[in-house]
């Protein structure tokens, strides 16, 4: 998930232990702190998107297979909220 070449300067305060882990990973991979942090954020966003897709498709599958009207309605509302927001 490579973002556009434009960059924005952000100031982020990290707990000391987390910053040390980022630095250590960066050293192992030959990256500076900022680049390692960007890669970790990109991977985290990708993982979150995959997780949300799995939840959505799981709900859609349950909705499709549901024979109980109340459950179908409840699942339909949840799917609608995922698609269109609250």
PyMOL Python script that loads the backbone (N, CA, C, O; Angstrom):
from pymol import cmd

cmd.read_pdbstr("""\
ATOM      1  N   UNK A   1       0.836  -1.170   0.000  1.00  0.00           N
ATOM      2  CA  UNK A   1       0.000   0.000   0.000  1.00  0.00           C
ATOM      3  C   UNK A   1       0.885   1.238   0.000  1.00  0.00           C
ATOM      4  O   UNK A   1       0.973   1.925   1.018  1.00  0.00           O
ATOM      5  N   UNK A   2       1.505   1.523  -1.054  1.00  0.00           N
ATOM      6  CA  UNK A   2       2.405   2.659  -1.177  1.00  0.00           C
ATOM      7  C   UNK A   2       1.588   3.925  -1.346  1.00  0.00           C
ATOM      8  O   UNK A   2       0.756   4.016  -2.248  1.00  0.00           O
ATOM      9  N   UNK A   3       1.821   4.904  -0.483  1.00  0.00           N
ATOM     10  CA  UNK A   3       1.098   6.153  -0.556  1.00  0.00           C
ATOM     11  C   UNK A   3       1.758   7.070  -1.577  1.00  0.00           C
ATOM     12  O   UNK A   3       2.878   6.816  -2.020  1.00  0.00           O
ATOM     13  N   UNK A   4       1.065   8.126  -1.942  1.00  0.00           N
ATOM     14  CA  UNK A   4       1.587   9.090  -2.908  1.00  0.00           C
ATOM     15  C   UNK A   4       2.910   9.667  -2.411  1.00  0.00           C
ATOM     16  O   UNK A   4       3.241   9.549  -1.231  1.00  0.00           O
ATOM     17  N   UNK A   5       3.654  10.283  -3.304  1.00  0.00           N
ATOM     18  CA  UNK A   5       4.965  10.830  -2.963  1.00  0.00           C
ATOM     19  C   UNK A   5       4.890  12.060  -2.070  1.00  0.00           C
ATOM     20  O   UNK A   5       5.893  12.437  -1.464  1.00  0.00           O
ATOM     21  N   UNK A   6       3.728  12.692  -1.974  1.00  0.00           N
ATOM     22  CA  UNK A   6       3.598  13.837  -1.085  1.00  0.00           C
ATOM     23  C   UNK A   6       3.778  13.367   0.349  1.00  0.00           C
ATOM     24  O   UNK A   6       3.370  12.262   0.707  1.00  0.00           O
ATOM     25  N   UNK A   7       4.384  14.202   1.155  1.00  0.00           N
ATOM     26  CA  UNK A   7       4.576  13.854   2.560  1.00  0.00           C
ATOM     27  C   UNK A   7       4.038  14.966   3.446  1.00  0.00           C
ATOM     28  O   UNK A   7       3.914  16.117   3.028  1.00  0.00           O
ATOM     29  N   UNK A   8       3.729  14.602   4.653  1.00  0.00           N
ATOM     30  CA  UNK A   8       3.277  15.549   5.661  1.00  0.00           C
ATOM     31  C   UNK A   8       4.096  15.305   6.911  1.00  0.00           C
ATOM     32  O   UNK A   8       4.253  14.163   7.345  1.00  0.00           O
ATOM     33  N   UNK A   9       4.609  16.355   7.479  1.00  0.00           N
ATOM     34  CA  UNK A   9       5.375  16.234   8.717  1.00  0.00           C
ATOM     35  C   UNK A   9       4.411  16.101   9.872  1.00  0.00           C
ATOM     36  O   UNK A   9       3.513  16.928  10.031  1.00  0.00           O
ATOM     37  N   UNK A  10       4.582  15.074  10.678  1.00  0.00           N
ATOM     38  CA  UNK A  10       3.742  14.837  11.843  1.00  0.00           C
ATOM     39  C   UNK A  10       4.636  14.656  13.061  1.00  0.00           C
ATOM     40  O   UNK A  10       5.720  14.080  12.973  1.00  0.00           O
ATOM     41  N   UNK A  11       4.174  15.148  14.174  1.00  0.00           N
ATOM     42  CA  UNK A  11       4.882  14.942  15.427  1.00  0.00           C
ATOM     43  C   UNK A  11       4.116  13.888  16.216  1.00  0.00           C
ATOM     44  O   UNK A  11       2.932  14.057  16.508  1.00  0.00           O
ATOM     45  N   UNK A  12       4.798  12.801  16.557  1.00  0.00           N
ATOM     46  CA  UNK A  12       4.160  11.698  17.267  1.00  0.00           C
ATOM     47  C   UNK A  12       4.976  11.398  18.513  1.00  0.00           C
ATOM     48  O   UNK A  12       6.200  11.282  18.454  1.00  0.00           O
ATOM     49  N   UNK A  13       4.291  11.275  19.637  1.00  0.00           N
ATOM     50  CA  UNK A  13       4.955  10.902  20.873  1.00  0.00           C
ATOM     51  C   UNK A  13       4.713   9.416  21.098  1.00  0.00           C
ATOM     52  O   UNK A  13       3.568   8.967  21.155  1.00  0.00           O
ATOM     53  N   UNK A  14       5.792   8.661  21.226  1.00  0.00           N
ATOM     54  CA  UNK A  14       5.706   7.216  21.429  1.00  0.00           C
ATOM     55  C   UNK A  14       6.218   6.854  22.815  1.00  0.00           C
ATOM     56  O   UNK A  14       7.123   7.505  23.336  1.00  0.00           O
ATOM     57  N   UNK A  15       5.645   5.829  23.404  1.00  0.00           N
ATOM     58  CA  UNK A  15       6.232   5.330  24.648  1.00  0.00           C
ATOM     59  C   UNK A  15       7.674   4.876  24.384  1.00  0.00           C
ATOM     60  O   UNK A  15       7.990   4.387  23.300  1.00  0.00           O
ATOM     61  N   UNK A  16       8.527   5.042  25.369  1.00  0.00           N
ATOM     62  CA  UNK A  16       9.947   4.736  25.224  1.00  0.00           C
ATOM     63  C   UNK A  16      10.191   3.322  24.726  1.00  0.00           C
ATOM     64  O   UNK A  16      11.025   3.104  23.848  1.00  0.00           O
ATOM     65  N   UNK A  17       9.457   2.349  25.290  1.00  0.00           N
ATOM     66  CA  UNK A  17       9.660   0.950  24.912  1.00  0.00           C
ATOM     67  C   UNK A  17       9.288   0.713  23.451  1.00  0.00           C
ATOM     68  O   UNK A  17       9.967  -0.035  22.749  1.00  0.00           O
ATOM     69  N   UNK A  18       8.208   1.352  22.993  1.00  0.00           N
ATOM     70  CA  UNK A  18       7.775   1.195  21.606  1.00  0.00           C
ATOM     71  C   UNK A  18       8.783   1.829  20.651  1.00  0.00           C
ATOM     72  O   UNK A  18       9.098   1.249  19.611  1.00  0.00           O
ATOM     73  N   UNK A  19       9.282   2.998  20.989  1.00  0.00           N
ATOM     74  CA  UNK A  19      10.285   3.665  20.153  1.00  0.00           C
ATOM     75  C   UNK A  19      11.545   2.812  20.047  1.00  0.00           C
ATOM     76  O   UNK A  19      12.154   2.735  18.980  1.00  0.00           O
ATOM     77  N   UNK A  20      11.937   2.174  21.141  1.00  0.00           N
ATOM     78  CA  UNK A  20      13.118   1.306  21.119  1.00  0.00           C
ATOM     79  C   UNK A  20      12.895   0.117  20.193  1.00  0.00           C
ATOM     80  O   UNK A  20      13.805  -0.283  19.466  1.00  0.00           O
ATOM     81  N   UNK A  21      11.692  -0.448  20.215  1.00  0.00           N
ATOM     82  CA  UNK A  21      11.381  -1.576  19.328  1.00  0.00           C
ATOM     83  C   UNK A  21      11.418  -1.151  17.866  1.00  0.00           C
ATOM     84  O   UNK A  21      11.906  -1.895  17.015  1.00  0.00           O
ATOM     85  N   UNK A  22      10.904   0.041  17.567  1.00  0.00           N
ATOM     86  CA  UNK A  22      10.929   0.552  16.191  1.00  0.00           C
ATOM     87  C   UNK A  22      12.370   0.756  15.743  1.00  0.00           C
ATOM     88  O   UNK A  22      12.728   0.385  14.625  1.00  0.00           O
ATOM     89  N   UNK A  23      13.197   1.340  16.600  1.00  0.00           N
ATOM     90  CA  UNK A  23      14.616   1.540  16.259  1.00  0.00           C
ATOM     91  C   UNK A  23      15.315   0.212  16.010  1.00  0.00           C
ATOM     92  O   UNK A  23      16.084   0.076  15.058  1.00  0.00           O
ATOM     93  N   UNK A  24      15.045  -0.771  16.873  1.00  0.00           N
ATOM     94  CA  UNK A  24      15.683  -2.086  16.722  1.00  0.00           C
ATOM     95  C   UNK A  24      15.261  -2.743  15.413  1.00  0.00           C
ATOM     96  O   UNK A  24      16.101  -3.304  14.710  1.00  0.00           O
ATOM     97  N   UNK A  25      13.989  -2.686  15.077  1.00  0.00           N
ATOM     98  CA  UNK A  25      13.529  -3.246  13.800  1.00  0.00           C
ATOM     99  C   UNK A  25      14.188  -2.526  12.631  1.00  0.00           C
ATOM    100  O   UNK A  25      14.593  -3.152  11.651  1.00  0.00           O
ATOM    101  N   UNK A  26      14.291  -1.213  12.744  1.00  0.00           N
ATOM    102  CA  UNK A  26      14.926  -0.419  11.691  1.00  0.00           C
ATOM    103  C   UNK A  26      16.376  -0.805  11.483  1.00  0.00           C
ATOM    104  O   UNK A  26      16.840  -0.900  10.347  1.00  0.00           O
ATOM    105  N   UNK A  27      17.099  -1.030  12.581  1.00  0.00           N
ATOM    106  CA  UNK A  27      18.501  -1.445  12.460  1.00  0.00           C
ATOM    107  C   UNK A  27      18.610  -2.788  11.750  1.00  0.00           C
ATOM    108  O   UNK A  27      19.465  -2.972  10.884  1.00  0.00           O
ATOM    109  N   UNK A  28      17.744  -3.724  12.121  1.00  0.00           N
ATOM    110  CA  UNK A  28      17.773  -5.055  11.504  1.00  0.00           C
ATOM    111  C   UNK A  28      17.501  -4.960  10.002  1.00  0.00           C
ATOM    112  O   UNK A  28      18.111  -5.675   9.207  1.00  0.00           O
ATOM    113  N   UNK A  29      16.594  -4.084   9.627  1.00  0.00           N
ATOM    114  CA  UNK A  29      16.194  -3.968   8.214  1.00  0.00           C
ATOM    115  C   UNK A  29      16.975  -2.907   7.450  1.00  0.00           C
ATOM    116  O   UNK A  29      16.770  -2.729   6.250  1.00  0.00           O
ATOM    117  N   UNK A  30      17.867  -2.206   8.137  1.00  0.00           N
ATOM    118  CA  UNK A  30      18.670  -1.187   7.480  1.00  0.00           C
ATOM    119  C   UNK A  30      17.880   0.066   7.126  1.00  0.00           C
ATOM    120  O   UNK A  30      18.147   0.710   6.111  1.00  0.00           O
ATOM    121  N   UNK A  31      16.910   0.408   7.964  1.00  0.00           N
ATOM    122  CA  UNK A  31      16.076   1.585   7.726  1.00  0.00           C
ATOM    123  C   UNK A  31      16.220   2.572   8.872  1.00  0.00           C
ATOM    124  O   UNK A  31      16.487   2.188  10.011  1.00  0.00           O
ATOM    125  N   UNK A  32      16.040   3.842   8.559  1.00  0.00           N
ATOM    126  CA  UNK A  32      16.045   4.809   9.654  1.00  0.00           C
ATOM    127  C   UNK A  32      14.702   4.747  10.390  1.00  0.00           C
ATOM    128  O   UNK A  32      13.758   4.104   9.930  1.00  0.00           O
ATOM    129  N   UNK A  33      14.635   5.412  11.514  1.00  0.00           N
ATOM    130  CA  UNK A  33      13.464   5.350  12.382  1.00  0.00           C
ATOM    131  C   UNK A  33      12.192   5.754  11.649  1.00  0.00           C
ATOM    132  O   UNK A  33      11.177   5.062  11.729  1.00  0.00           O
ATOM    133  N   UNK A  34      12.247   6.877  10.932  1.00  0.00           N
ATOM    134  CA  UNK A  34      11.057   7.375  10.247  1.00  0.00           C
ATOM    135  C   UNK A  34      10.545   6.389   9.205  1.00  0.00           C
ATOM    136  O   UNK A  34       9.346   6.120   9.134  1.00  0.00           O
ATOM    137  N   UNK A  35      11.456   5.851   8.398  1.00  0.00           N
ATOM    138  CA  UNK A  35      11.047   4.915   7.346  1.00  0.00           C
ATOM    139  C   UNK A  35      10.468   3.642   7.962  1.00  0.00           C
ATOM    140  O   UNK A  35       9.490   3.097   7.451  1.00  0.00           O
ATOM    141  N   UNK A  36      11.062   3.167   9.053  1.00  0.00           N
ATOM    142  CA  UNK A  36      10.550   1.970   9.715  1.00  0.00           C
ATOM    143  C   UNK A  36       9.157   2.236  10.266  1.00  0.00           C
ATOM    144  O   UNK A  36       8.273   1.387  10.156  1.00  0.00           O
ATOM    145  N   UNK A  37       8.958   3.399  10.852  1.00  0.00           N
ATOM    146  CA  UNK A  37       7.650   3.764  11.391  1.00  0.00           C
ATOM    147  C   UNK A  37       6.600   3.827  10.280  1.00  0.00           C
ATOM    148  O   UNK A  37       5.476   3.359  10.463  1.00  0.00           O
ATOM    149  N   UNK A  38       6.957   4.396   9.143  1.00  0.00           N
ATOM    150  CA  UNK A  38       6.034   4.462   7.994  1.00  0.00           C
ATOM    151  C   UNK A  38       5.660   3.053   7.544  1.00  0.00           C
ATOM    152  O   UNK A  38       4.486   2.776   7.297  1.00  0.00           O
ATOM    153  N   UNK A  39       6.639   2.165   7.436  1.00  0.00           N
ATOM    154  CA  UNK A  39       6.341   0.790   7.010  1.00  0.00           C
ATOM    155  C   UNK A  39       5.424   0.081   8.001  1.00  0.00           C
ATOM    156  O   UNK A  39       4.500  -0.625   7.599  1.00  0.00           O
ATOM    157  N   UNK A  40       5.676   0.267   9.281  1.00  0.00           N
ATOM    158  CA  UNK A  40       4.822  -0.361  10.291  1.00  0.00           C
ATOM    159  C   UNK A  40       3.394   0.173  10.228  1.00  0.00           C
ATOM    160  O   UNK A  40       2.438  -0.589  10.375  1.00  0.00           O
ATOM    161  N   UNK A  41       3.248   1.464  10.013  1.00  0.00           N
ATOM    162  CA  UNK A  41       1.915   2.059   9.897  1.00  0.00           C
ATOM    163  C   UNK A  41       1.203   1.522   8.660  1.00  0.00           C
ATOM    164  O   UNK A  41       0.025   1.173   8.722  1.00  0.00           O
ATOM    165  N   UNK A  42       1.922   1.455   7.530  1.00  0.00           N
ATOM    166  CA  UNK A  42       1.321   0.923   6.298  1.00  0.00           C
ATOM    167  C   UNK A  42       0.843  -0.512   6.501  1.00  0.00           C
ATOM    168  O   UNK A  42      -0.264  -0.866   6.095  1.00  0.00           O
ATOM    169  N   UNK A  43       1.684  -1.340   7.132  1.00  0.00           N
ATOM    170  CA  UNK A  43       1.312  -2.737   7.388  1.00  0.00           C
ATOM    171  C   UNK A  43       0.114  -2.826   8.336  1.00  0.00           C
ATOM    172  O   UNK A  43      -0.761  -3.673   8.161  1.00  0.00           O
ATOM    173  N   UNK A  44       0.083  -1.954   9.332  1.00  0.00           N
ATOM    174  CA  UNK A  44      -1.028  -1.943  10.272  1.00  0.00           C
ATOM    175  C   UNK A  44      -2.342  -1.562   9.605  1.00  0.00           C
ATOM    176  O   UNK A  44      -3.385  -2.145   9.903  1.00  0.00           O
ATOM    177  N   UNK A  45      -2.293  -0.588   8.707  1.00  0.00           N
ATOM    178  CA  UNK A  45      -3.493  -0.183   7.975  1.00  0.00           C
ATOM    179  C   UNK A  45      -3.973  -1.319   7.083  1.00  0.00           C
ATOM    180  O   UNK A  45      -5.170  -1.602   7.025  1.00  0.00           O
ATOM    181  N   UNK A  46      -3.039  -1.973   6.384  1.00  0.00           N
ATOM    182  CA  UNK A  46      -3.406  -3.112   5.535  1.00  0.00           C
ATOM    183  C   UNK A  46      -4.051  -4.215   6.359  1.00  0.00           C
ATOM    184  O   UNK A  46      -5.054  -4.796   5.942  1.00  0.00           O
ATOM    185  N   UNK A  47      -3.487  -4.509   7.524  1.00  0.00           N
ATOM    186  CA  UNK A  47      -4.035  -5.561   8.388  1.00  0.00           C
ATOM    187  C   UNK A  47      -5.433  -5.186   8.872  1.00  0.00           C
ATOM    188  O   UNK A  47      -6.320  -6.038   8.919  1.00  0.00           O
ATOM    189  N   UNK A  48      -5.632  -3.940   9.225  1.00  0.00           N
ATOM    190  CA  UNK A  48      -6.946  -3.488   9.683  1.00  0.00           C
ATOM    191  C   UNK A  48      -7.980  -3.600   8.564  1.00  0.00           C
ATOM    192  O   UNK A  48      -9.117  -4.003   8.808  1.00  0.00           O
ATOM    193  N   UNK A  49      -7.590  -3.245   7.338  1.00  0.00           N
ATOM    194  CA  UNK A  49      -8.510  -3.365   6.213  1.00  0.00           C
ATOM    195  C   UNK A  49      -8.870  -4.822   5.938  1.00  0.00           C
ATOM    196  O   UNK A  49     -10.027  -5.132   5.653  1.00  0.00           O
ATOM    197  N   UNK A  50      -7.888  -5.713   6.021  1.00  0.00           N
ATOM    198  CA  UNK A  50      -8.169  -7.151   5.837  1.00  0.00           C
ATOM    199  C   UNK A  50      -9.111  -7.660   6.915  1.00  0.00           C
ATOM    200  O   UNK A  50     -10.029  -8.430   6.632  1.00  0.00           O
ATOM    201  N   UNK A  51      -8.886  -7.235   8.142  1.00  0.00           N
ATOM    202  CA  UNK A  51      -9.737  -7.649   9.255  1.00  0.00           C
ATOM    203  C   UNK A  51     -11.173  -7.192   9.031  1.00  0.00           C
ATOM    204  O   UNK A  51     -12.109  -7.963   9.243  1.00  0.00           O
ATOM    205  N   UNK A  52     -11.355  -5.952   8.606  1.00  0.00           N
ATOM    206  CA  UNK A  52     -12.698  -5.442   8.362  1.00  0.00           C
ATOM    207  C   UNK A  52     -13.368  -6.179   7.205  1.00  0.00           C
ATOM    208  O   UNK A  52     -14.575  -6.417   7.242  1.00  0.00           O
ATOM    209  N   UNK A  53     -12.602  -6.540   6.180  1.00  0.00           N
ATOM    210  CA  UNK A  53     -13.167  -7.321   5.078  1.00  0.00           C
ATOM    211  C   UNK A  53     -13.633  -8.687   5.565  1.00  0.00           C
ATOM    212  O   UNK A  53     -14.702  -9.158   5.176  1.00  0.00           O
ATOM    213  N   UNK A  54     -12.836  -9.318   6.410  1.00  0.00           N
ATOM    214  CA  UNK A  54     -13.212 -10.629   6.936  1.00  0.00           C
ATOM    215  C   UNK A  54     -14.492 -10.531   7.754  1.00  0.00           C
ATOM    216  O   UNK A  54     -15.374 -11.381   7.631  1.00  0.00           O
ATOM    217  N   UNK A  55     -14.600  -9.506   8.582  1.00  0.00           N
ATOM    218  CA  UNK A  55     -15.806  -9.316   9.385  1.00  0.00           C
ATOM    219  C   UNK A  55     -17.003  -9.090   8.465  1.00  0.00           C
ATOM    220  O   UNK A  55     -18.061  -9.687   8.663  1.00  0.00           O
ATOM    221  N   UNK A  56     -16.839  -8.235   7.465  1.00  0.00           N
ATOM    222  CA  UNK A  56     -17.933  -7.938   6.544  1.00  0.00           C
ATOM    223  C   UNK A  56     -18.401  -9.198   5.823  1.00  0.00           C
ATOM    224  O   UNK A  56     -19.598  -9.486   5.786  1.00  0.00           O
ATOM    225  N   UNK A  57     -17.460  -9.952   5.249  1.00  0.00           N
ATOM    226  CA  UNK A  57     -17.848 -11.143   4.495  1.00  0.00           C
ATOM    227  C   UNK A  57     -18.421 -12.223   5.406  1.00  0.00           C
ATOM    228  O   UNK A  57     -19.285 -12.993   4.988  1.00  0.00           O
ATOM    229  N   UNK A  58     -17.948 -12.285   6.642  1.00  0.00           N
ATOM    230  CA  UNK A  58     -18.527 -13.210   7.611  1.00  0.00           C
ATOM    231  C   UNK A  58     -19.973 -12.856   7.915  1.00  0.00           C
ATOM    232  O   UNK A  58     -20.842 -13.727   7.950  1.00  0.00           O
ATOM    233  N   UNK A  59     -20.226 -11.562   8.137  1.00  0.00           N
ATOM    234  CA  UNK A  59     -21.600 -11.114   8.379  1.00  0.00           C
ATOM    235  C   UNK A  59     -22.478 -11.341   7.152  1.00  0.00           C
ATOM    236  O   UNK A  59     -23.621 -11.783   7.269  1.00  0.00           O
ATOM    237  N   UNK A  60     -21.937 -11.036   5.981  1.00  0.00           N
ATOM    238  CA  UNK A  60     -22.714 -11.221   4.746  1.00  0.00           C
ATOM    239  C   UNK A  60     -23.067 -12.690   4.561  1.00  0.00           C
ATOM    240  O   UNK A  60     -24.182 -13.011   4.149  1.00  0.00           O
ATOM    241  N   UNK A  61     -22.135 -13.577   4.859  1.00  0.00           N
ATOM    242  CA  UNK A  61     -22.394 -15.010   4.725  1.00  0.00           C
ATOM    243  C   UNK A  61     -23.460 -15.459   5.720  1.00  0.00           C
ATOM    244  O   UNK A  61     -24.366 -16.211   5.360  1.00  0.00           O
ATOM    245  N   UNK A  62     -23.360 -15.003   6.969  1.00  0.00           N
ATOM    246  CA  UNK A  62     -24.377 -15.334   7.976  1.00  0.00           C
ATOM    247  C   UNK A  62     -25.741 -14.784   7.576  1.00  0.00           C
ATOM    248  O   UNK A  62     -26.760 -15.452   7.758  1.00  0.00           O
ATOM    249  N   UNK A  63     -25.763 -13.560   7.028  1.00  0.00           N
ATOM    250  CA  UNK A  63     -27.009 -12.943   6.580  1.00  0.00           C
ATOM    251  C   UNK A  63     -27.638 -13.774   5.460  1.00  0.00           C
ATOM    252  O   UNK A  63     -28.842 -14.031   5.463  1.00  0.00           O
ATOM    253  N   UNK A  64     -26.816 -14.181   4.518  1.00  0.00           N
ATOM    254  CA  UNK A  64     -27.298 -14.955   3.369  1.00  0.00           C
ATOM    255  C   UNK A  64     -27.867 -16.304   3.803  1.00  0.00           C
ATOM    256  O   UNK A  64     -28.867 -16.764   3.253  1.00  0.00           O
ATOM    257  N   UNK A  65     -27.234 -16.932   4.784  1.00  0.00           N
ATOM    258  CA  UNK A  65     -27.647 -18.264   5.230  1.00  0.00           C
ATOM    259  C   UNK A  65     -28.760 -18.242   6.285  1.00  0.00           C
ATOM    260  O   UNK A  65     -29.346 -19.280   6.594  1.00  0.00           O
ATOM    261  N   UNK A  66     -29.045 -17.065   6.831  1.00  0.00           N
ATOM    262  CA  UNK A  66     -29.998 -16.972   7.931  1.00  0.00           C
ATOM    263  C   UNK A  66     -31.418 -17.317   7.469  1.00  0.00           C
ATOM    264  O   UNK A  66     -31.867 -16.893   6.404  1.00  0.00           O
ATOM    265  N   UNK A  67     -32.104 -18.098   8.303  1.00  0.00           N
ATOM    266  CA  UNK A  67     -33.509 -18.428   8.034  1.00  0.00           C
ATOM    267  C   UNK A  67     -34.426 -17.751   9.056  1.00  0.00           C
ATOM    268  O   UNK A  67     -35.644 -17.727   8.878  1.00  0.00           O
ATOM    269  N   UNK A  68     -33.852 -17.210  10.106  1.00  0.00           N
ATOM    270  CA  UNK A  68     -34.606 -16.519  11.151  1.00  0.00           C
ATOM    271  C   UNK A  68     -34.770 -15.050  10.757  1.00  0.00           C
ATOM    272  O   UNK A  68     -33.785 -14.350  10.525  1.00  0.00           O
ATOM    273  N   UNK A  69     -36.018 -14.590  10.685  1.00  0.00           N
ATOM    274  CA  UNK A  69     -36.297 -13.219  10.249  1.00  0.00           C
ATOM    275  C   UNK A  69     -35.667 -12.181  11.174  1.00  0.00           C
ATOM    276  O   UNK A  69     -35.133 -11.177  10.704  1.00  0.00           O
ATOM    277  N   UNK A  70     -35.726 -12.415  12.484  1.00  0.00           N
ATOM    278  CA  UNK A  70     -35.145 -11.451  13.423  1.00  0.00           C
ATOM    279  C   UNK A  70     -33.635 -11.358  13.257  1.00  0.00           C
ATOM    280  O   UNK A  70     -33.061 -10.269  13.258  1.00  0.00           O
ATOM    281  N   UNK A  71     -33.003 -12.518  13.115  1.00  0.00           N
ATOM    282  CA  UNK A  71     -31.552 -12.524  12.909  1.00  0.00           C
ATOM    283  C   UNK A  71     -31.196 -11.855  11.587  1.00  0.00           C
ATOM    284  O   UNK A  71     -30.235 -11.089  11.527  1.00  0.00           O
ATOM    285  N   UNK A  72     -31.948 -12.130  10.534  1.00  0.00           N
ATOM    286  CA  UNK A  72     -31.700 -11.510   9.227  1.00  0.00           C
ATOM    287  C   UNK A  72     -31.789  -9.989   9.326  1.00  0.00           C
ATOM    288  O   UNK A  72     -30.957  -9.270   8.772  1.00  0.00           O
ATOM    289  N   UNK A  73     -32.806  -9.511  10.035  1.00  0.00           N
ATOM    290  CA  UNK A  73     -32.974  -8.066  10.190  1.00  0.00           C
ATOM    291  C   UNK A  73     -31.792  -7.472  10.953  1.00  0.00           C
ATOM    292  O   UNK A  73     -31.235  -6.452  10.549  1.00  0.00           O
ATOM    293  N   UNK A  74     -31.414  -8.116  12.061  1.00  0.00           N
ATOM    294  CA  UNK A  74     -30.294  -7.628  12.879  1.00  0.00           C
ATOM    295  C   UNK A  74     -28.993  -7.613  12.074  1.00  0.00           C
ATOM    296  O   UNK A  74     -28.237  -6.643  12.122  1.00  0.00           O
ATOM    297  N   UNK A  75     -28.740  -8.693  11.336  1.00  0.00           N
ATOM    298  CA  UNK A  75     -27.522  -8.759  10.520  1.00  0.00           C
ATOM    299  C   UNK A  75     -27.570  -7.735   9.388  1.00  0.00           C
ATOM    300  O   UNK A  75     -26.553  -7.127   9.053  1.00  0.00           O
ATOM    301  N   UNK A  76     -28.737  -7.548   8.807  1.00  0.00           N
ATOM    302  CA  UNK A  76     -28.891  -6.548   7.746  1.00  0.00           C
ATOM    303  C   UNK A  76     -28.580  -5.147   8.245  1.00  0.00           C
ATOM    304  O   UNK A  76     -27.946  -4.357   7.546  1.00  0.00           O
ATOM    305  N   UNK A  77     -29.028  -4.841   9.456  1.00  0.00           N
ATOM    306  CA  UNK A  77     -28.737  -3.528  10.052  1.00  0.00           C
ATOM    307  C   UNK A  77     -27.231  -3.367  10.271  1.00  0.00           C
ATOM    308  O   UNK A  77     -26.663  -2.314   9.980  1.00  0.00           O
ATOM    309  N   UNK A  78     -26.589  -4.422  10.786  1.00  0.00           N
ATOM    310  CA  UNK A  78     -25.130  -4.352  11.011  1.00  0.00           C
ATOM    311  C   UNK A  78     -24.378  -4.162   9.702  1.00  0.00           C
ATOM    312  O   UNK A  78     -23.440  -3.368   9.632  1.00  0.00           O
ATOM    313  N   UNK A  79     -24.788  -4.894   8.657  1.00  0.00           N
ATOM    314  CA  UNK A  79     -24.140  -4.741   7.348  1.00  0.00           C
ATOM    315  C   UNK A  79     -24.346  -3.330   6.807  1.00  0.00           C
ATOM    316  O   UNK A  79     -23.423  -2.725   6.262  1.00  0.00           O
ATOM    317  N   UNK A  80     -25.553  -2.815   6.959  1.00  0.00           N
ATOM    318  CA  UNK A  80     -25.835  -1.454   6.504  1.00  0.00           C
ATOM    319  C   UNK A  80     -24.968  -0.427   7.197  1.00  0.00           C
ATOM    320  O   UNK A  80     -24.482   0.515   6.573  1.00  0.00           O
ATOM    321  N   UNK A  81     -24.776  -0.615   8.499  1.00  0.00           N
ATOM    322  CA  UNK A  81     -23.911   0.316   9.246  1.00  0.00           C
ATOM    323  C   UNK A  81     -22.470   0.228   8.770  1.00  0.00           C
ATOM    324  O   UNK A  81     -21.774   1.240   8.691  1.00  0.00           O
ATOM    325  N   UNK A  82     -22.021  -0.988   8.450  1.00  0.00           N
ATOM    326  CA  UNK A  82     -20.645  -1.131   7.953  1.00  0.00           C
ATOM    327  C   UNK A  82     -20.477  -0.453   6.606  1.00  0.00           C
ATOM    328  O   UNK A  82     -19.427   0.123   6.320  1.00  0.00           O
ATOM    329  N   UNK A  83     -21.510  -0.519   5.779  1.00  0.00           N
ATOM    330  CA  UNK A  83     -21.412   0.042   4.425  1.00  0.00           C
ATOM    331  C   UNK A  83     -21.631   1.554   4.434  1.00  0.00           C
ATOM    332  O   UNK A  83     -20.865   2.308   3.835  1.00  0.00           O
ATOM    333  N   UNK A  84     -22.690   1.984   5.123  1.00  0.00           N
ATOM    334  CA  UNK A  84     -23.105   3.387   5.040  1.00  0.00           C
ATOM    335  C   UNK A  84     -22.766   4.209   6.272  1.00  0.00           C
ATOM    336  O   UNK A  84     -22.964   5.423   6.274  1.00  0.00           O
ATOM    337  N   UNK A  85     -22.261   3.574   7.313  1.00  0.00           N
ATOM    338  CA  UNK A  85     -21.950   4.285   8.548  1.00  0.00           C
ATOM    339  C   UNK A  85     -23.154   4.307   9.464  1.00  0.00           C
ATOM    340  O   UNK A  85     -24.209   3.766   9.133  1.00  0.00           O
ATOM    341  N   UNK A  86     -22.995   4.930  10.609  1.00  0.00           N
ATOM    342  CA  UNK A  86     -24.092   4.959  11.594  1.00  0.00           C
ATOM    343  C   UNK A  86     -25.172   5.754  11.034  1.00  0.00           C
ATOM    344  O   UNK A  86     -26.208   5.927  11.675  1.00  0.00           O
TER     345      UNK A  86
END
""", "prot")
cmd.dss("prot")
cmd.show_as("cartoon", "prot")
cmd.util.cbc("prot")
cmd.orient("prot")
